[in-house]
Amino acid sequence: MWGDLQYGLEPTIDEYVDRLVAVFDEAGRILSPPGTLWLNLGNSYTGGTRGAAGPRTGRPLTAVARRCRRST
């Protein structure tokens, strides 16, 4: 799952978001009910312009958090 032992090197933002969603789903499965998971999401640059990973991850990861809350 880890390309070059880190996340963020996926060919597309959609693949990056999908991978983060999978990680958060698994973390939600194993965390205790009061457990937390923090994500430090920095910007990346592609072709000299700032990437859009930050805004693109918010909605999918919020959906994961809601699923985790409902399952506890």
Backbone as CSV, one residue per row, in Angstrom:
resi,resn,N_x,N_y,N_z,CA_x,CA_y,CA_z,C_x,C_y,C_z
1,MET,0.827,-1.200,0.000,0.000,0.000,0.000,0.866,1.257,0.000
2,TRP,2.007,1.209,0.604,2.861,2.392,0.702,3.825,2.435,-0.464
3,GLY,3.651,3.378,-1.382,4.627,3.583,-2.445,5.772,4.416,-1.896
4,ASP,6.968,3.939,-1.992,8.152,4.621,-1.449,8.017,4.915,0.044
5,LEU,7.266,4.083,0.761,7.066,4.180,2.209,6.435,5.494,2.663
6,GLN,5.649,6.107,1.829,4.929,7.313,2.230,3.695,7.510,1.361
7,TYR,2.768,8.256,1.899,1.586,8.633,1.136,1.842,9.985,0.494
8,GLY,1.092,10.269,-0.554,1.207,11.559,-1.203,1.926,11.520,-2.538
9,LEU,2.421,10.359,-2.916,3.105,10.240,-4.203,2.231,9.559,-5.249
10,GLU,0.942,9.438,-4.958,0.028,8.809,-5.903,-0.036,9.645,-7.176
11,PRO,-0.303,9.010,-8.307,-0.327,9.733,-9.585,-1.418,10.799,-9.685
12,THR,-2.532,10.614,-8.967,-3.625,11.593,-9.043,-4.117,11.938,-7.646
13,ILE,-4.763,13.084,-7.533,-5.344,13.483,-6.251,-6.439,12.506,-5.844
14,ASP,-7.228,12.037,-6.798,-8.294,11.086,-6.468,-7.733,9.810,-5.845
15,GLU,-6.626,9.308,-6.369,-6.007,8.114,-5.780,-5.491,8.409,-4.378
16,TYR,-4.951,9.594,-4.182,-4.473,10.012,-2.863,-5.627,10.058,-1.872
17,VAL,-6.721,10.673,-2.263,-7.890,10.762,-1.384,-8.433,9.367,-1.088
18,ASP,-8.523,8.508,-2.087,-8.998,7.136,-1.869,-8.122,6.407,-0.855
19,ARG,-6.829,6.595,-0.952,-5.908,5.940,-0.022,-6.089,6.482,1.396
20,LEU,-6.245,7.793,1.538,-6.478,8.365,2.863,-7.788,7.864,3.456
21,VAL,-8.822,7.778,2.645,-10.111,7.269,3.122,-9.946,5.842,3.637
22,ALA,-9.193,5.013,2.933,-8.964,3.633,3.380,-8.225,3.599,4.715
23,VAL,-7.239,4.468,4.880,-6.495,4.530,6.143,-7.419,4.968,7.271
24,PHE,-8.225,5.993,7.035,-9.127,6.474,8.069,-10.204,5.447,8.401
25,ASP,-10.694,4.726,7.412,-11.659,3.654,7.676,-11.051,2.610,8.608
26,GLU,-9.834,2.200,8.332,-9.173,1.196,9.170,-8.899,1.747,10.564
27,ALA,-8.460,2.988,10.653,-8.218,3.594,11.962,-9.513,3.666,12.765
28,GLY,-10.608,4.016,12.111,-11.897,4.062,12.800,-12.321,2.704,13.316
29,ARG,-11.915,1.670,12.639,-12.257,0.315,13.062,-11.503,-0.081,14.327
30,ILE,-10.253,0.369,14.479,-9.446,-0.093,15.605,-9.329,0.908,16.752
31,LEU,-9.683,2.160,16.540,-9.612,3.143,17.626,-10.716,2.891,18.645
32,SER,-10.410,3.150,19.913,-11.452,3.077,20.932,-12.391,4.266,20.740
33,PRO,-13.608,4.216,21.295,-14.577,5.301,21.057,-14.049,6.717,21.323
34,PRO,-13.272,6.959,22.390,-12.777,8.336,22.548,-11.491,8.607,21.766
35,GLY,-11.028,7.634,20.980,-9.769,7.783,20.246,-9.847,8.870,19.183
36,THR,-8.701,9.427,18.867,-8.632,10.462,17.833,-7.531,10.122,16.834
37,LEU,-7.656,10.699,15.681,-6.642,10.561,14.634,-6.463,11.940,14.019
38,TRP,-5.238,12.380,13.943,-4.939,13.690,13.387,-4.255,13.522,12.041
39,LEU,-4.565,14.419,11.151,-3.940,14.431,9.831,-3.333,15.810,9.608
40,ASN,-2.033,15.847,9.407,-1.344,17.090,9.078,-1.201,17.106,7.563
41,LEU,-2.056,17.859,6.918,-2.109,17.864,5.460,-1.493,19.155,4.938
42,GLY,-0.332,19.033,4.337,0.326,20.185,3.743,0.030,20.259,2.262
43,ASN,0.296,21.382,1.684,0.122,21.531,0.240,1.287,20.898,-0.493
44,SER,1.014,20.473,-1.683,2.084,19.996,-2.556,2.015,20.799,-3.848
45,TYR,3.075,20.729,-4.583,3.130,21.483,-5.825,3.284,20.517,-6.980
46,THR,2.537,20.775,-8.016,2.623,19.934,-9.199,2.696,20.840,-10.418
47,GLY,3.701,20.680,-11.185,3.863,21.515,-12.369,4.018,22.985,-12.039
48,GLY,4.562,23.296,-10.845,4.781,24.679,-10.463,3.585,25.365,-9.831
49,THR,2.444,24.682,-9.742,1.271,25.277,-9.103,0.882,24.454,-7.886
50,ARG,0.190,25.086,-6.974,-0.213,24.425,-5.748,-1.282,23.382,-6.039
51,GLY,-1.143,22.212,-5.429,-2.118,21.134,-5.607,-3.411,21.421,-4.867
52,ALA,-4.424,20.641,-5.147,-5.745,20.849,-4.543,-6.105,19.735,-3.578
53,ALA,-5.121,19.083,-2.983,-5.415,17.946,-2.109,-6.204,18.372,-0.879
54,GLY,-5.859,19.492,-0.273,-6.556,19.933,0.940,-8.058,20.022,0.772
55,PRO,-8.533,20.848,-0.147,-9.977,20.955,-0.346,-10.621,19.649,-0.810
56,ARG,-9.901,18.825,-1.538,-10.474,17.586,-2.071,-10.598,16.498,-1.010
57,THR,-9.867,16.593,0.109,-9.928,15.549,1.133,-10.990,15.809,2.182
58,GLY,-11.400,17.039,2.353,-12.324,17.384,3.432,-13.615,16.597,3.443
59,ARG,-14.334,16.599,2.369,-15.639,15.929,2.319,-15.526,14.414,2.501
60,PRO,-14.624,13.718,1.783,-14.523,12.267,1.988,-14.119,11.885,3.409
61,LEU,-13.192,12.626,4.016,-12.761,12.278,5.366,-13.823,12.629,6.396
62,THR,-14.613,13.655,6.156,-15.743,13.953,7.038,-16.748,12.816,6.998
63,ALA,-16.983,12.255,5.829,-17.897,11.114,5.708,-17.367,9.916,6.486
64,VAL,-16.056,9.693,6.460,-15.469,8.596,7.234,-15.691,8.837,8.720
65,ALA,-15.455,10.052,9.176,-15.643,10.368,10.595,-17.081,10.114,11.025
66,ARG,-18.027,10.465,10.200,-19.434,10.218,10.537,-19.728,8.723,10.619
67,ARG,-19.176,7.945,9.695,-19.364,6.484,9.749,-18.790,5.922,11.041
68,CYS,-17.624,6.408,11.433,-16.989,5.914,12.655,-17.828,6.257,13.881
69,ARG,-18.365,7.460,13.932,-19.203,7.852,15.075,-20.453,6.998,15.167
70,ARG,-21.058,6.700,14.028,-22.278,5.885,14.033,-22.011,4.457,14.475
71,SER,-20.806,3.956,14.219,-20.518,2.558,14.531,-20.106,2.343,15.981
72,THR,-19.946,3.418,16.762,-19.556,3.244,18.171,-20.743,3.353,19.078
